[in-house]
Amino acid sequence: MAKADQTEIPMRIKIENPAPGVLYSLQTGDTGVLDPKRSERGEALRFDFLVRIASGPKFFGDQVRREGPTRRFVYIRIGQSAGDHACEWSRRMKIDIRDTPQDLLDRAMAGEGVVELTVDGTGKDGTPACATVKVTGRRIV
């Protein structure tokens, strides 16, 4: 699909309750680390990035990964995977973006703000969340 048929919008992943002291990073491309951050006391982390949207909606961009014909998601790298080789964890969170409500996408395309998706950064066992994590909040900020 031609870029001329796509609209760029800002998105944000907000990680609530990240594991304190652990490095988190947005993944760019297949293996790259972008914007590494560490929460000292469990305060929320935010990762901003741009996506391009075409009708469908279909999502494109350096941080957008794909699985099958429709699944689109972003990865958050954790610990060793984010560049902290002294960390005991090497994980990734997979955050689906494909089911972002159309009204939020429309508002972002109209310039009303950033689409923010919120996830919990700690798993049930108290360690950094990993694998596919549920989006707990979606809004325009």
C-alpha positions as CSV (number, residue, x, y, z in Angstrom):
1,M,0.0,0.0,0.0
2,A,1.4,3.4,-1.0
3,K,2.3,5.8,1.8
4,A,0.2,8.4,0.2
5,D,-2.9,6.3,1.2
6,Q,-1.8,6.2,4.8
7,T,-2.2,8.7,7.6
8,E,0.4,9.1,10.3
9,I,-0.8,9.3,13.9
10,P,1.0,9.5,17.3
11,M,0.6,6.5,19.7
12,R,1.8,5.9,23.2
13,I,2.3,2.7,25.3
14,K,1.9,3.5,29.0
15,I,3.2,0.8,31.3
16,E,1.7,0.9,34.7
17,N,3.4,-0.9,37.6
18,P,6.7,-1.7,35.8
19,A,9.2,-3.7,37.8
20,P,11.3,-1.2,39.7
21,G,14.9,-1.0,38.5
22,V,14.3,-3.0,35.3
23,L,15.1,-1.5,31.9
24,Y,12.2,-1.4,29.4
25,S,12.5,-0.4,25.7
26,L,10.2,0.0,22.7
27,Q,11.4,-2.4,19.9
28,T,12.1,-0.9,16.5
29,G,12.5,-3.1,13.5
30,D,13.0,-6.8,14.2
31,T,15.7,-6.4,16.9
32,G,16.5,-2.7,17.6
33,V,16.1,-1.0,20.9
34,L,14.4,2.4,21.1
35,D,14.1,4.9,24.0
36,P,15.2,2.7,26.9
37,K,13.7,3.7,30.3
38,R,13.9,2.4,33.9
39,S,11.3,3.0,36.6
40,E,13.0,3.5,40.0
41,R,10.0,3.0,42.2
42,G,7.4,1.5,39.9
43,E,6.2,4.8,38.4
44,A,4.6,4.5,35.0
45,L,6.7,4.5,31.8
46,R,5.6,6.0,28.5
47,F,6.8,5.2,25.0
48,D,5.8,7.4,22.1
49,F,6.0,6.5,18.5
50,L,4.3,7.1,15.2
51,V,2.2,4.7,13.2
52,R,0.7,5.0,9.7
53,I,-2.9,3.9,9.2
54,A,-4.7,2.9,6.1
55,S,-8.4,1.9,5.7
56,G,-9.3,-1.3,7.4
57,P,-7.7,-0.2,9.6
58,K,-4.2,-1.4,8.7
59,F,-1.2,-0.4,10.7
60,F,2.3,0.3,9.4
61,G,5.5,1.7,10.9
62,D,9.0,1.0,12.3
63,Q,7.6,-0.3,15.6
64,V,4.6,-2.2,14.1
65,R,5.1,-6.0,13.9
66,R,2.8,-8.3,12.1
67,E,1.5,-11.9,12.6
68,G,-0.8,-13.3,10.0
69,P,-3.0,-11.2,7.7
70,T,-4.5,-9.0,10.4
71,R,-2.7,-9.1,13.7
72,R,-0.6,-5.9,14.4
73,F,1.3,-5.3,17.6
74,V,4.3,-3.6,19.2
75,Y,7.0,-5.2,21.4
76,I,8.3,-3.8,24.6
77,R,11.7,-5.3,25.4
78,I,12.6,-6.0,29.1
79,G,15.8,-6.5,31.0
80,Q,18.6,-8.1,28.9
81,S,16.4,-7.8,25.8
82,A,16.3,-4.0,26.4
83,G,20.1,-3.8,26.7
84,D,20.7,-4.4,30.5
85,H,22.8,-7.5,30.3
86,A,23.2,-7.7,34.1
87,C,19.4,-8.1,34.5
88,E,18.1,-11.6,35.4
89,W,15.2,-11.3,32.9
90,S,15.2,-11.2,29.1
91,R,11.6,-10.7,28.0
92,R,9.3,-9.0,25.6
93,M,5.7,-7.8,26.0
94,K,3.5,-8.1,22.9
95,I,0.9,-5.4,22.9
96,D,-1.9,-5.6,20.3
97,I,-2.8,-2.4,18.5
98,R,-5.1,-3.8,15.8
99,D,-8.2,-3.6,18.1
100,T,-7.8,0.1,18.9
101,P,-11.3,1.6,18.5
102,Q,-11.9,3.4,15.3
103,D,-13.2,6.5,17.1
104,L,-9.8,6.9,18.8
105,L,-8.0,6.5,15.5
106,D,-10.3,9.1,13.8
107,R,-9.7,11.6,16.6
108,A,-5.9,11.1,16.4
109,M,-6.1,11.5,12.6
110,A,-8.0,14.8,13.2
111,G,-5.2,16.0,15.3
112,E,-7.0,15.8,18.7
113,G,-4.2,14.0,20.5
114,V,-2.2,10.8,21.0
115,V,-3.7,7.4,21.2
116,E,-2.6,6.0,24.5
117,L,-2.8,2.2,25.3
118,T,-2.2,1.2,28.9
119,V,-0.8,-2.1,30.1
120,D,0.2,-3.6,33.4
121,G,4.0,-4.1,33.6
122,T,3.9,-6.7,36.3
123,G,2.8,-10.3,35.9
124,K,0.7,-12.3,38.3
125,D,3.9,-13.8,39.8
126,G,5.3,-10.3,40.6
127,T,8.0,-10.4,37.9
128,P,8.0,-8.2,34.7
129,A,5.0,-9.0,32.5
130,C,5.8,-10.8,29.2
131,A,4.2,-12.5,26.2
132,T,0.9,-11.1,25.1
133,V,-0.4,-8.6,27.6
134,K,-3.9,-7.3,27.8
135,V,-4.5,-3.6,27.1
136,T,-6.3,-2.3,30.2
137,G,-7.0,1.2,28.9
138,R,-7.4,3.1,25.6
139,R,-7.9,6.9,25.3
140,I,-6.8,10.1,23.6
141,V,-4.4,12.3,25.6
